[in-house]
């Protein structure tokens, strides 16, 4: 057991990193359960396509509404305490929902309200949690730490959680949410074991939150590597979401996999992610971060092209496996690069801008994908993605070296 723990979370990274990793994995199990149980609960309360789509939108909307504020607050307050409090608020919202379900008074209005409130608390929890890693581990260990967090997300949130959530829902509508309450509460307890300096990361805060937000935006704009990475994330999420928005129709009607095949496509991506997890250590040792970034983005461009060209179901599955593999590597590398480049006092604000680029790009891409497919067919969004992502990559290709090796002033992590 000790050998396994040393492999997953080496002792050199400190005990606090292990608590952070455990908290992240447990929280992802709860979120993965909700990933399946949430839509099932919505579908049990309404057959309206509009309300079902609204439920999906409410999972992304809080980042667009409160993301900048959450990042600024994470740079003002004690981040560890903020994660604990917001996780407990998340658990409270789900506990109330579970009680309403058990009492038989659940309705679509209650469900939508709970999803929105949970999403708001999640924005503040994730904004603060995303700043803890650079405070706990050495700069040279950030890539390893991010790989472990990404592996936990992939395994718990994408592979294990959803089928468990669906199974628990068949036992009773409240069960998955009761389990989620336990998981999120335990995540808060584990965060409480982390050793970080008390108080905020800034010595004195005498400004309004709006000034902090403006200061963070100015910092990003003046820092070319970080600004370039934000643009890449925004553009590539627009193009990716355009194709993903109609993936269920693509799977059913274009490559003729049927409804079950659509599920297999998403599972194939998760399997590819596990392959990326297994190979990341070797890739990180053998190639520079700039090379890995270029390779991942180039594979993204080629993935869109391959999906646009293929009409064979099993080929589409193979494509999704390699998509999952490079997507894992890209997520790990891009997070590592950003955290290396951004000073501690700006981690919350810069991280929130990046998340807004992710969700803003997804919202725009979803809208564009539907419109493009409606007018030009099911492969048109993938052609759009291929061209858009290709142009973006060509524009930033040379700059990726500077992005990959941007460094913030050296800061020692907190004692574990």
C-alpha positions in Angstrom: 0.0 0.0 0.0 2.8 2.4 0.9 4.5 1.7 -2.4 1.3 2.4 -4.3 0.9 5.7 -2.4 4.4 6.7 -3.1 3.8 6.1 -6.8 0.6 8.1 -6.9 1.7 10.9 -4.5 5.4 10.9 -3.9 6.5 11.8 -0.3 8.7 14.6 -1.7 5.5 16.5 -2.7 4.4 16.6 0.9 1.5 15.4 3.0 -0.6 18.4 2.1 -0.5 17.5 -1.5 -1.9 14.0 -0.6 -4.8 15.6 1.3 -5.5 17.9 -1.7 -5.4 14.9 -4.1 -7.7 12.9 -1.9 -10.1 15.8 -1.6 -10.1 16.3 -5.4 -10.7 12.6 -6.1 -13.6 12.3 -3.6 -15.2 15.5 -4.9 -15.0 14.2 -8.4 -16.7 11.0 -7.5 -19.6 13.0 -6.2 -19.7 15.2 -9.2 -19.5 12.2 -11.5 -22.5 10.7 -9.8 -24.4 13.9 -10.4 -23.3 14.0 -14.0 -25.7 11.1 -14.7 -28.2 11.6 -11.9 -28.8 15.3 -12.6 -30.1 14.8 -16.2 -32.1 11.8 -15.1 -33.8 13.8 -12.4 -34.6 16.6 -14.8 -36.0 14.1 -17.3 -38.2 12.6 -14.6 -39.8 16.0 -14.0 -40.3 17.3 -17.5 -40.4 16.2 -21.1 -39.8 19.8 -22.4 -36.7 20.0 -24.6 -36.4 23.7 -23.6 -36.3 22.9 -19.9 -33.8 20.0 -20.4 -31.6 22.4 -22.4 -32.0 25.1 -19.7 -30.8 22.6 -17.1 -27.6 22.1 -19.2 -27.1 25.8 -19.6 -27.5 26.4 -15.8 -24.3 24.3 -15.3 -22.3 26.7 -17.4 -23.9 30.0 -16.7 -22.5 30.6 -13.2 -19.0 30.7 -14.6 -19.9 33.4 -17.0 -21.8 35.4 -14.3 -19.5 35.0 -11.3 -16.2 33.7 -12.6 -14.3 37.0 -12.4 -15.7 37.7 -8.9 -14.8 34.3 -7.7 -11.2 34.6 -8.9 -10.8 38.0 -7.3 -12.2 36.8 -3.9 -9.8 33.8 -4.0 -6.9 36.3 -4.2 -8.2 38.2 -1.2 -9.3 35.6 1.4 -7.8 32.5 3.0 -8.1 30.1 0.0 -8.2 26.9 2.1 -11.0 28.3 4.3 -12.9 29.5 1.2 -12.8 26.0 -0.4 -14.1 24.4 2.8 -16.9 26.9 3.2 -18.1 26.7 -0.4 -17.9 22.9 -0.4 -20.1 22.8 2.7 -22.5 25.2 0.9 -22.5 22.8 -2.1 -23.3 19.9 0.2 -26.1 21.9 1.9 -27.8 22.7 -1.5 -27.7 19.0 -2.5 -28.9 17.9 1.0 -31.9 20.2 0.7 -32.7 18.8 -2.8 -32.5 15.2 -1.4 -34.9 16.0 1.4 -37.3 17.6 -1.0 -37.1 14.5 -3.2 -37.7 12.2 -0.2 -40.7 14.2 0.9 -42.3 14.0 -2.6 -42.4 17.8 -3.2 -39.8 17.9 -5.9 -40.6 19.8 -9.1 -38.7 21.0 -12.1 -38.5 24.5 -10.7 -36.9 23.2 -7.5 -34.4 21.1 -9.5 -33.4 24.0 -11.8 -32.9 26.3 -8.8 -30.8 23.7 -7.0 -28.6 23.2 -10.1 -28.0 26.9 -10.4 -27.2 27.5 -6.7 -24.9 24.4 -6.7 -23.2 25.8 -9.8 -22.6 29.2 -8.2 -21.0 27.6 -5.1 -18.9 25.4 -7.4 -17.5 28.4 -9.2 -16.2 29.8 -5.9 -15.0 26.4 -4.7 -13.1 25.6 -7.9 -11.6 29.0 -8.3 -10.0 28.8 -4.8 -9.1 25.1 -5.1 -7.3 25.7 -8.4 -4.9 28.0 -6.6 -3.7 25.6 -3.9 -1.4 23.4 -5.9 1.3 26.0 -6.5 1.2 26.8 -2.8 1.9 23.2 -1.8 4.5 21.7 -4.2 7.7 22.8 -5.8 7.6 24.2 -9.3 9.3 21.2 -10.9 6.6 19.0 -9.4 3.6 20.9 -10.8 3.3 18.7 -13.9 3.2 15.6 -11.8 0.6 17.1 -9.4 -1.6 18.3 -12.3 -1.3 14.8 -13.9 -2.6 13.2 -10.7 -5.5 15.6 -10.4 -6.4 15.1 -14.1 -6.3 11.3 -13.6 -8.6 11.6 -10.7 -11.0 13.7 -12.7 -11.0 11.3 -15.6 -11.4 8.2 -13.5 -13.8 9.4 -10.9 -15.8 12.0 -12.8 -15.9 10.5 -16.2 -15.7 6.7 -15.8 -16.7 5.6 -12.3 -19.2 8.3 -11.2 -21.8 8.4 -14.0 -22.6 4.6 -14.1 -22.8 4.6 -10.3 -25.0 7.7 -10.4 -27.4 6.0 -12.9 -27.5 2.8 -10.8 -28.2 4.7 -7.6 -31.0 6.6 -9.3 -32.7 3.3 -10.2 -32.7 2.4 -6.5 -34.4 5.7 -5.6 -34.2 9.3 -6.9 -32.7 10.6 -3.7 -29.8 8.1 -3.3 -27.3 9.6 -5.8 -27.7 13.0 -4.2 -27.3 11.7 -0.6 -24.1 10.0 -1.7 -23.0 13.2 -3.3 -23.6 15.1 -0.1 -21.2 12.6 1.7 -18.6 12.9 -1.0 -18.6 16.8 -1.1 -18.6 17.0 2.7 -15.6 14.6 3.0 -13.8 16.7 0.4 -14.2 19.7 2.6 -12.8 17.7 5.6 -9.8 16.6 3.7 -9.1 20.2 2.5 -9.1 21.1 6.2 -6.0 18.9 6.7 -3.9 21.0 4.3 -1.2 23.1 5.8 -1.2 26.6 4.2 -0.4 30.0 5.8 -3.3 31.6 7.5 -5.1 34.5 5.8 -5.0 35.7 2.3 -2.0 35.6 -0.1 -1.7 39.4 -0.3 -0.3 41.3 2.7 -3.0 44.0 2.6 -6.3 44.3 0.7 -7.7 47.9 0.6 -9.3 47.8 -2.8 -12.7 47.0 -4.1 -13.3 43.7 -5.8 -13.9 45.4 -9.1 -10.4 47.0 -8.9 -8.9 43.6 -8.2 -10.7 42.2 -11.3 -9.5 45.1 -13.4 -6.0 44.6 -12.1 -6.1 40.9 -13.0 -7.3 41.6 -16.5 -4.6 44.2 -17.0 -2.0 41.7 -15.8 -3.2 39.1 -18.3 -3.2 41.6 -21.2 0.3 42.8 -20.4 1.7 39.3 -20.1 2.0 38.0 -23.7 2.5 34.2 -23.0 -0.5 34.0 -20.6 -2.6 36.1 -22.9 -1.8 33.9 -25.8 -2.7 30.8 -23.8 -6.0 32.3 -22.9 -6.8 33.1 -26.6 -5.8 29.5 -27.6 -8.1 28.0 -24.9 -11.0 30.2 -26.0 -10.6 29.6 -29.7 -10.1 25.8 -29.3 -13.1 25.5 -27.0 -15.3 27.3 -29.6 -14.2 25.0 -32.3 -14.3 21.8 -30.2 -17.8 22.6 -28.8 -19.2 23.2 -32.3 -18.6 19.6 -33.2 -19.4 18.1 -29.8 -22.8 19.9 -29.7 -24.2 17.6 -32.4 -22.1 14.5 -31.5 -25.2 12.5 -30.6 -26.7 13.1 -34.0 -23.3 12.5 -35.7 -23.1 9.1 -33.9 -26.6 8.1 -34.7 -27.2 9.3 -38.2 -23.7 9.8 -39.8 -21.6 6.9 -38.6 -24.6 4.8 -37.7 -23.7 3.8 -34.2 -27.1 4.4 -32.6 -27.9 5.7 -29.2 -25.6 3.1 -27.5 -22.8 4.0 -29.8 -23.0 7.6 -28.7 -22.3 6.4 -25.2 -19.4 4.3 -26.5 -17.9 7.3 -28.2 -17.7 9.2 -24.9 -16.4 6.1 -23.2 -13.7 5.7 -25.8 -12.6 9.3 -25.1 -12.3 8.4 -21.4 -10.3 5.2 -22.2 -8.0 7.4 -24.3 -7.6 9.7 -21.3 -6.5 6.7 -19.2 -3.9 5.9 -21.8 -2.7 9.5 -21.7 -2.5 9.2 -17.9 -0.3 6.1 -18.2 2.1 7.6 -20.8 2.3 11.2 -19.4 5.4 10.5 -17.2 7.4 9.2 -20.2 6.2 12.0 -22.4 7.1 14.7 -19.9 10.6 13.3 -19.4 11.3 12.9 -23.1 9.7 16.0 -24.7 9.7 19.7 -23.8 6.4 21.4 -22.7 6.4 23.4 -25.9 6.7 20.3 -28.1 3.8 18.6 -26.1 1.6 21.7 -26.5 2.2 21.9 -30.3 1.6 18.1 -30.7 -1.7 18.2 -28.7 -3.1 21.2 -30.6 -2.0 19.7 -34.0 -3.8 16.5 -33.0 -6.9 18.5 -32.2 -6.9 20.0 -35.6 -6.4 16.6 -37.3 -9.2 15.1 -35.1 -11.7 17.5 -36.5 -10.6 16.6 -40.0 -10.8 12.9 -39.3 -14.3 13.1 -37.8 -15.4 15.2 -40.8 -14.1 12.6 -43.3 -15.0 9.2 -41.7 -18.3 7.5 -42.2 -17.4 4.3 -40.2 -18.4 3.8 -36.6 -15.3 1.9 -35.4 -13.0 4.5 -37.0 -14.8 7.3 -35.1 -14.3 5.3 -31.9 -10.5 5.0 -32.6 -10.4 8.8 -33.2 -12.1 9.4 -29.9 -9.6 7.2 -28.1 -6.7 9.3 -29.3 -8.7 12.5 -28.6 -9.0 11.4 -25.0 -5.3 10.7 -24.8 -4.1 14.1 -26.1 -6.8 16.0 -24.3 -5.5 14.7 -21.0 -2.0 15.6 -21.9 -3.1 19.1 -23.0 -5.1 19.7 -19.8 -2.1 18.7 -17.7 0.5 20.7 -19.6 -1.6 23.9 -20.1 -2.5 24.0 -16.3 1.2 23.5 -15.4 2.3 26.2 -17.8 -0.2 28.7 -16.4 0.6 28.0 -12.8 4.3 28.3 -13.4 3.8 31.7 -15.2 1.4 33.3 -12.8 2.4 34.8 -9.4 0.6 33.4 -6.4 -1.4 36.6 -5.7 -2.9 36.5 -9.3 -3.6 32.7 -9.5 -7.3 33.1 -8.6 -8.0 35.9 -11.0 -6.1 34.5 -13.9 -7.6 31.0 -13.3 -11.1 32.4 -13.4 -10.4 34.1 -16.7 -9.3 30.8 -18.1 -12.4 29.0 -16.9 -14.5 31.8 -18.4 -12.7 31.2 -21.7 -13.5 27.5 -21.4 -17.2 27.9 -20.7 -17.7 31.0 -22.9 -16.1 29.1 -25.7 -18.3 26.1 -25.1 -21.5 28.2 -25.0 -20.5 30.0 -28.3 -19.4 26.7 -29.9 -22.7 24.9 -29.0 -24.7 27.7 -30.6 -22.5 27.8 -33.7 -22.5 24.0 -34.1 -26.3 23.8 -34.1 -26.7 26.6 -36.6 -24.0 25.2 -38.9 -25.3 21.7 -38.8 -28.9 22.9 -39.4 -27.8 24.6 -42.7 -24.9 22.5 -44.0 -25.2 19.0 -42.5 -23.8 17.0 -39.6 -20.2 17.1 -40.8 -20.1 20.9 -41.3 -19.3 21.7 -37.6 -16.3 19.5 -37.8 -15.1 21.2 -41.0 -15.6 24.6 -39.3 -13.6 23.3 -36.3 -10.8 22.0 -38.5 -10.4 25.3 -40.3 -10.9 27.5 -37.2 -8.5 25.5 -35.0 -6.0 25.2 -37.9 -5.9 28.9 -38.4 -5.5 29.6 -34.7 -2.7 27.1 -34.4 -0.8 28.6 -37.3 -1.0 32.0 -35.7 0.3 31.0 -32.4 2.8 28.2 -33.4 5.9 30.2 -32.9 4.7 31.8 -29.7 4.1 28.5 -28.0 7.8 28.2 -27.0 7.5 31.5 -25.0 4.1 30.3 -23.6 5.6 27.0 -22.4 8.6 28.5 -20.7 7.2 31.6 -19.1 8.1 31.7 -15.4 6.8 33.7 -12.5 9.2 35.0 -9.8 10.3 32.0 -7.7 8.1 31.4 -4.7 8.6 28.6 -2.1 5.6 26.5 -1.4 4.1 26.4 2.1 5.6 23.9 4.5 3.7 20.6 4.5 
